[in-house]
Amino acid sequence: MKNFFPPHNKNSVFIVAELSANHNGSLEVAVETIKAAKRAGADAIKLQTYTADTMTLNLKTNDFIINNGSIWDGENFYSLYKRAHTPWSWHKTLFGVAKEQELICFSTPFDYSAVDFLEDLENPIYKIASFEITDLPLIEYVAKKNKPIILSTGIATKNEIDEAIDTIRSCGNNEIAILKCTSSYPAPVEEANLLMIKEFQKTYNIIPGLSDHTLGITIPVAATILGARIIEKHFILDKSIGGPDALFSLDENEFKQMVTAIREAEKAIGSITYSLTEKQQKGRHFSRSLFVVKNVRKGDIISIDNIRSLRPDKGIPPKHLPMILGKTFKSDFKKGTPLSFNMITDASK
């Protein structure tokens, strides 16, 4: 699975900034968005490679009008994709800018011609969009390129995910990641169902991750805690420019906050261990132990009147209190002396 992650960051969550339609028809904006993604801490920038004609038909009949409760309801499929697509003539420039910025650049193809085009650009990773997970011939065509594949699962049933995975593996390609995705724009937090991240890893033995369309940064951070190794989030240079995806995209400052929170969450996950860190060991200074709480003389009987459990941990642990009550002091000791075993003799002697 090493091919998914840049050498400098192979043990960390792979954070992908999704450009999508957020160039708003301007190559200059697309270039500046890639640079901003680098500043914000992204590991990669992802494009989408299609034209309106490779996505749908230029018809305005009811079948080709969006009507599924999304932010694009009422719009014609063809006009949306014509407005949102990233011109193929830009791709070489964008791949070059990403390389200069030391970002991995890869794309989502939507038909065979897009795959062939991306192969000429040495596209390093292929993303299969949620709505294309049922297009097994396309998935097979991609899998045969022997590049890592990231599958989004937003609209897929268990059987459809099985079929997609089987199709890829039948081509001898085992470099697979599955992203939990809710294909709503924006997606409701209560439908994130992040427990599926662990389920994907357990069931399919792949790299699990999240393609997130919720508002804000809470869900990507939670996904990190639950084992996501890839986080993909739509990224925009400035929300004021608008565009089809602006509503559920993060700007540079928001994306930077997300990256910082994810990196902190990674550090917090830790490992299963009962060993104490150096700071935890030092923190034991505040734990309790037994102290002499009034001046005592040699031969005095140890009782709850002259010893108590107090902070710090300089004396015998409090668990030994029952076994030493009734014994005697070997010498005189002042109030505030930490109790140790060599201060005690058996009261019966």
C-alpha positions, -999 to 999 in steps of 0.1 A, spaced: 0 0 0 31 23 1 22 39 -33 -6 59 -17 16 80 5 45 104 -2 79 93 12 80 121 37 46 114 51 41 76 47 30 71 83 6 99 84 -30 105 72 -29 114 35 -47 147 32 -62 155 -2 -75 188 -13 -102 183 -39 -102 211 -66 -133 199 -84 -152 229 -99 -136 254 -75 -115 270 -102 -148 286 -114 -136 286 -150 -103 303 -144 -69 287 -149 -53 314 -128 -77 306 -99 -69 268 -104 -31 275 -102 -35 297 -71 -58 272 -55 -30 245 -58 -5 269 -42 -29 277 -14 -35 240 -8 2 236 -3 2 264 22 -27 249 40 -8 216 46 -24 193 20 -4 163 8 -21 161 -26 -44 180 -50 -71 160 -68 -87 170 -101 -117 156 -120 -112 147 -157 -143 148 -178 -162 170 -203 -199 175 -203 -201 152 -233 -183 124 -215 -207 127 -186 -242 130 -201 -263 141 -231 -271 176 -240 -308 172 -235 -333 192 -215 -360 165 -210 -371 156 -175 -347 127 -173 -318 151 -177 -329 176 -151 -314 172 -116 -341 165 -90 -327 147 -60 -328 172 -32 -293 186 -39 -281 222 -42 -282 217 -80 -319 208 -82 -335 222 -113 -303 225 -133 -297 205 -164 -270 178 -161 -252 190 -192 -250 226 -182 -238 217 -147 -209 196 -160 -200 221 -187 -198 248 -160 -179 226 -135 -154 206 -156 -117 213 -155 -106 218 -191 -83 191 -203 -60 217 -218 -52 229 -182 -42 195 -168 -6 195 -179 -1 230 -163 -19 219 -131 2 188 -128 33 208 -133 23 234 -107 16 207 -82 50 191 -88 66 225 -82 47 228 -50 58 192 -40 21 181 -40 9 148 -54 -15 156 -82 -40 129 -94 -75 127 -109 -108 111 -111 -116 98 -147 -151 93 -158 -146 74 -190 -119 55 -210 -107 86 -229 -100 103 -196 -80 74 -184 -59 74 -216 -54 111 -213 -43 108 -176 -19 80 -185 -1 104 -208 3 127 -179 17 99 -157 -12 102 -133 0 84 -101 -33 74 -85 -68 69 -98 -99 79 -79 -133 63 -87 -161 86 -78 -190 74 -58 -214 75 -87 -191 55 -109 -185 26 -85 -211 6 -104 -193 11 -137 -173 -21 -135 -160 -19 -171 -145 15 -163 -131 2 -130 -115 -27 -148 -99 -4 -174 -84 17 -146 -73 -13 -126 -53 -27 -156 -31 4 -154 -16 -10 -122 -19 23 -103 -33 27 -68 -71 31 -68 -92 50 -43 -129 41 -43 -156 63 -29 -187 44 -16 -213 72 -13 -241 54 -31 -228 18 -31 -245 -12 -16 -224 -39 0 -227 -61 -31 -216 -32 -53 -185 -26 -32 -177 -63 -33 -180 -63 -71 -157 -32 -74 -131 -47 -52 -133 -81 -69 -129 -64 -103 -98 -46 -93 -82 -76 -77 -90 -98 -106 -67 -76 -126 -38 -83 -102 -41 -48 -86 -42 -48 -48 -33 -12 -42 -68 -2 -30 -83 23 -6 -120 27 2 -134 60 14 -165 63 35 -186 89 17 -220 104 21 -231 116 -14 -251 146 -2 -239 181 -9 -236 192 18 -238 160 38 -256 159 72 -233 151 101 -258 125 114 -254 105 82 -216 103 83 -216 68 98 -179 68 105 -179 33 121 -178 20 85 -142 31 83 -131 3 106 -156 -20 89 -140 -14 55 -105 -21 68 -116 -52 86 -137 -66 57 -116 -58 27 -81 -54 41 -76 -21 23 -65 14 33 -96 31 48 -104 67 46 -131 95 42 -143 116 14 -161 143 33 -189 167 22 -201 178 56 -196 214 67 -167 222 89 -138 200 101 -153 179 129 -160 148 108 -124 145 93 -109 147 127 -133 121 141 -125 99 111 -88 101 119 -94 88 154 -114 59 139 -86 48 117 -89 68 84 -56 70 65 -69 92 37 -90 124 42 -104 141 11 -121 175 14 -132 200 -12 -109 231 -12 -116 266 -25 -93 296 -28 -120 320 -18 -157 312 -11 -167 346 -25 -160 335 -60 -189 310 -58 -193 280 -79 -211 246 -78 -191 233 -49 -183 264 -29 -209 258 -2 -193 226 11 -157 235 5 -130 247 29 -110 278 22 -73 281 30 -77 291 66 -103 264 73 -83 237 56 -52 247 76 -72 243 108 -84 209 97 -49 198 89 -36 210 123 -65 192 140 -59 160 121 -22 160 129 -29 166 166 -55 138 165 -29 115 149 -5 122 178 -33 116 203 -42 81 190 -10 66 204 -8 28 209 -21 2 233 4 2 262 4 5 300 39 19 300 42 54 314 58 82 294 84 104 310 58 131 317 35 106 333 63 93 355 70 129 366 32 133 371 33 106 398 48 133 421 12 143 427 0 108 438 -5 100 474 18 82 499 21 78 537 36 106 558 42 111 595 17 138 605 29 145 641 62 142 659 66 106 671 91 88 695 108 55 692 84 28 702 52 48 694 25 26 678 17 35 642 -20 46 640 -42 68 619 -35 96 643 2 98 634 3 88 598 -19 97 568 -22 94 531 -11 127 515 5 141 484 33 139 472 45 103 466 76 104 487 66 76 511 51 41 512 20 37 489 -13 40 508 -22 4 499 3 -7 527 -16 12 555 -36 -18 568 -5 -40 572 16 -14 591 -11 -1 615 -2 -14 650 35 -17 644 59 7 660 84 33 650 121 24 653 132 59 661 120 94 667 106 111 635 94 146 628 61 157 614 63 156 575 87 127 573 77 103 544 71 69 558 94 41 547 96 4 557 130 9 574 113 32 599 90 5 612 94 -24 635 69 -51 645 48 -40 676 49 -75 690 87 -75 693 
